[in-house]
């Protein structure tokens, strides 16, 4: 495979959502350094200005637009601005923006549940739909969605995030099959653990969920695990390099799983019996119930 051959073109416009931190920032800067015309989205004008300054400090040119993924009008306006900066619309979209939601299924209020689904699924797919008309007119284009290895590795205290990313991964596969005849290539990226501000936000979720049905000890254990994961994780640059490769090669893979932990985790998830997978994960999160305690609870229920 000739990885020097351009996909959407080195001077083509690439719209990167969530470009102000983590994987999005690393990707935007790397693509700009490779000669792509990058338009990054930010949730506020201050963050957009900071993104442009960061690029300028590195001798790079990068455009930034303000966008709220939960607001359809804002998404339309961002794509319109990107069209003005390109020849009628971006040649590629890196749909990276996403938010975490850590806690038990019963923990978060409905507004937080709706927010994560709106950002990670509905808003992301809305952006895909908005850039597609220009790509269809050209007869070529590329869409890269950034999901997560956790989409295939469900775990306790991560159910809503996993659900949102599982939905995004499934929808990406559908989109790929739907758009292929128009010359649009759709690629799924599933990163493993990456050291980004995501983990700080995840721990904030645990501390903010005061009205919940989960023991405080489970929250403390989860927060400790998240801190350990963050300390051991590598930076976002390897993921950014994979995204850049997915944009540049003539025939990208349909899915790129990034990181040793992601490869091992998905392999074990599908190789191990479900009961064993459940057992290991519940012990890791201190959710297991000792047999004696379980019998005691059954007895109490019978007495009631």
C-alpha positions in Angstrom: 0.0 0.0 0.0 1.4 3.4 -1.0 0.9 5.6 2.0 2.4 8.6 0.2 -0.6 8.8 -2.1 -3.1 11.2 -0.9 -6.7 10.4 -0.2 -8.7 13.7 0.1 -5.6 15.7 -0.9 -2.9 17.5 1.0 -4.3 20.9 0.3 -7.9 19.8 0.8 -10.1 20.9 3.6 -10.3 18.7 6.7 -12.9 19.5 9.3 -11.9 18.2 12.8 -14.5 18.3 15.5 -13.4 18.7 19.1 -10.1 20.0 18.1 -9.1 21.9 21.2 -7.7 19.1 23.4 -6.7 15.4 23.4 -7.0 13.4 20.2 -8.7 16.2 18.3 -5.9 18.7 19.1 -3.2 16.3 18.3 -4.9 15.3 15.0 -5.5 18.9 13.9 -1.9 19.9 14.5 -0.5 16.9 12.8 -2.7 17.3 9.7 -1.8 21.0 9.5 1.9 20.1 9.7 1.3 17.7 6.8 -0.1 20.5 4.6 -3.8 19.9 5.0 -6.1 22.9 5.3 -7.5 22.2 8.8 -10.7 23.7 10.2 -11.1 22.8 13.8 -14.2 23.2 15.9 -14.3 24.6 19.4 -17.1 25.0 21.9 -16.4 28.7 22.6 -14.7 31.6 20.9 -12.0 31.6 23.6 -11.1 28.0 22.9 -11.2 28.7 19.2 -8.7 31.5 19.6 -6.5 29.4 21.8 -6.5 26.7 19.1 -5.3 29.1 16.5 -2.6 30.5 18.8 -1.4 27.0 19.6 -1.0 26.3 15.9 0.6 29.6 15.2 3.2 29.1 18.0 4.2 25.9 16.1 4.5 27.7 12.8 1.3 26.2 11.5 -1.8 27.6 9.9 -5.1 26.4 11.2 -8.7 27.8 11.1 -11.1 27.4 13.9 -14.9 27.7 14.1 -17.2 27.7 17.1 -19.7 24.9 17.2 -22.0 23.2 19.7 -22.7 19.6 18.7 -26.0 19.6 20.6 -27.4 22.6 18.5 -28.4 21.7 14.9 -28.2 25.4 13.8 -24.7 25.7 15.2 -23.6 22.5 13.3 -25.1 23.9 10.1 -23.3 27.2 10.6 -20.0 25.5 11.3 -20.2 23.4 8.0 -21.2 26.6 6.1 -18.1 28.3 7.4 -16.0 25.3 6.5 -17.4 25.5 3.0 -16.3 29.1 2.7 -12.8 28.1 3.6 -12.7 25.2 1.1 -14.1 24.8 -2.4 -17.7 24.2 -1.3 -17.2 22.0 1.7 -14.6 19.9 3.5 -13.1 17.0 1.6 -12.8 15.0 4.8 -14.4 15.0 8.3 -12.7 13.8 11.4 -15.7 13.3 13.8 -13.8 13.3 17.0 -15.8 15.3 19.5 -17.2 13.4 22.4 -17.8 13.5 26.1 -17.6 11.0 29.0 -20.2 10.0 31.5 -18.9 7.8 34.3 -21.1 6.1 36.9 -23.6 3.3 37.2 -26.6 3.1 34.8 -28.8 4.4 37.6 -26.6 7.3 38.6 -27.0 10.2 36.2 -30.0 12.3 35.7 -31.8 12.2 32.4 -30.5 15.5 31.1 -26.9 14.1 31.4 -28.0 10.9 29.6 -29.6 12.9 26.8 -26.5 15.1 26.5 -24.0 12.2 26.0 -26.3 10.6 23.4 -26.8 14.0 21.6 -23.0 14.7 21.5 -21.5 11.3 20.9 -24.2 9.9 18.6 -26.8 12.3 17.2 -24.6 15.3 16.8 -21.7 13.3 15.4 -23.9 11.7 12.8 -25.5 15.0 12.1 -22.1 16.3 11.1 -21.5 13.3 8.8 -24.9 14.0 7.1 -24.0 17.7 6.7 -20.7 17.2 4.9 -21.9 14.4 2.6 -23.7 16.5 -0.1 -20.5 18.2 -1.1 -18.6 14.9 -1.1 -21.3 13.3 -3.2 -21.1 16.1 -5.7 -17.3 15.6 -6.0 -17.6 11.9 -6.2 -15.1 11.5 -3.4 -14.5 12.2 0.3 -13.6 10.6 3.5 -15.3 10.5 6.9 -13.4 9.3 10.0 -15.4 8.7 13.2 -13.5 8.4 16.5 -15.3 5.9 18.6 -13.6 3.9 21.4 -12.4 0.3 22.1 -14.8 0.4 25.1 -17.6 0.2 22.5 -16.7 -3.5 22.3 -15.6 -3.9 25.9 -18.5 -3.1 28.2 -17.6 -2.5 31.9 -19.3 -1.5 35.1 -19.6 2.2 35.8 -19.2 3.1 32.1 -22.5 1.9 30.7 -23.8 5.1 29.2 -20.5 6.0 27.6 -20.1 2.5 26.2 -23.6 2.6 24.9 -23.0 5.9 23.1 -19.8 4.7 21.5 -21.3 1.3 20.6 -24.1 3.1 18.8 -21.6 5.3 17.0 -19.5 2.3 15.9 -22.6 0.5 14.6 -23.9 3.6 12.8 -20.4 4.2 11.2 -20.5 0.7 9.7 -24.0 1.4 8.2 -22.8 4.7 6.9 -19.8 3.1 5.2 -22.0 0.8 3.3 -24.5 3.5 2.4 -21.9 6.0 1.0 -19.5 3.7 -0.8 -21.3 4.0 -4.1 -20.9 7.8 -4.0 -17.1 7.5 -3.7 -17.1 8.4 0.0 -14.9 6.2 2.2 -15.9 5.9 5.9 -13.4 4.8 8.5 -13.9 3.8 12.2 -11.2 4.5 14.7 -11.4 2.7 18.1 -8.7 4.0 20.4 -7.8 2.3 23.7 -6.7 4.2 26.7 -5.2 7.7 26.0 -4.0 10.3 28.4 -6.3 13.3 27.8 -8.5 15.6 29.8 -11.3 13.0 29.3 -10.2 11.3 32.5 -10.4 14.4 34.6 -13.9 15.0 33.4 -14.8 11.3 34.1 -13.7 11.7 37.7 -15.7 14.9 38.0 -18.8 12.9 37.0 -18.3 10.6 39.9 -18.0 13.4 42.4 -21.0 15.3 41.0 -23.4 12.4 41.1 -24.7 13.0 44.6 -28.2 11.6 44.0 -27.6 8.0 43.1 -28.2 4.4 44.0 -24.5 3.4 44.1 -22.4 2.9 47.2 -19.9 5.6 47.8 -17.2 2.9 48.1 -17.8 1.9 44.5 -17.4 5.5 43.4 -14.2 5.8 45.3 -12.9 2.6 43.8 -13.8 3.7 40.3 -12.1 7.1 40.8 -9.0 5.4 42.0 -9.0 3.1 38.9 -9.5 6.0 36.6 -6.5 7.9 38.1 -4.3 4.8 37.7 -5.4 4.3 34.1 -4.7 8.0 33.3 -1.2 7.8 34.9 -0.3 4.7 32.8 -1.8 5.8 29.5 0.2 7.2 26.6 -0.5 10.5 24.8 -2.9 11.0 21.9 -0.2 11.2 19.2 -0.4 7.5 18.1 -4.1 7.9 17.5 -3.5 11.1 15.6 -1.0 9.3 13.3 -3.5 6.6 12.6 -6.2 9.1 11.7 -3.7 10.9 9.4 -2.9 7.6 7.8 -6.6 6.8 7.3 -7.0 10.1 5.5 -3.9 9.7 3.3 -3.9 6.1 2.0 -5.8 5.2 -1.1 -7.6 2.3 0.4 -8.0 2.7 4.2 -9.1 -0.1 6.5 -12.7 -0.1 7.5 -11.7 -0.1 11.2 -8.5 0.8 13.0 -8.1 -0.4 16.6 -5.4 1.6 18.3 -3.3 0.6 21.3 -2.1 -2.7 22.8 -4.8 -2.5 25.5 -7.5 -2.1 22.9 -6.3 -5.1 20.9 -5.9 -7.3 24.0 -9.2 -6.1 25.6 -11.3 -6.8 22.5 -9.6 -10.2 22.0 -10.3 -11.2 25.6 -13.8 -9.9 25.5 -14.8 -12.2 22.6 -12.6 -15.2 23.6 -13.6 -15.4 27.3 -17.0 -16.8 28.4 -19.4 -14.0 29.4 -19.6 -15.3 33.0 -15.8 -15.1 33.4 -15.7 -11.6 31.8 -18.4 -10.4 34.2 -16.7 -12.0 37.2 -13.3 -10.3 36.5 -14.8 -6.9 35.8 -17.1 -6.9 38.9 -14.1 -7.8 41.1 -12.0 -5.1 39.5 -14.7 -2.5 40.4 -15.4 -4.1 43.8 -19.0 -5.0 42.8 -18.8 -8.7 43.5 -21.0 -10.1 46.2 -19.5 -12.8 48.5 -21.6 -16.0 48.6 -22.3 -15.7 52.3 -23.5 -12.1 51.9 -25.7 -13.2 49.0 -27.3 -16.0 51.1 -27.9 -13.6 53.9 -29.7 -11.2 51.6 -31.9 -13.9 50.2 -32.8 -14.9 53.8 -33.7 -11.4 54.7 -35.8 -11.1 51.6 -37.7 -14.2 52.6 -38.3 -12.9 56.1 -39.8 -9.8 54.6 
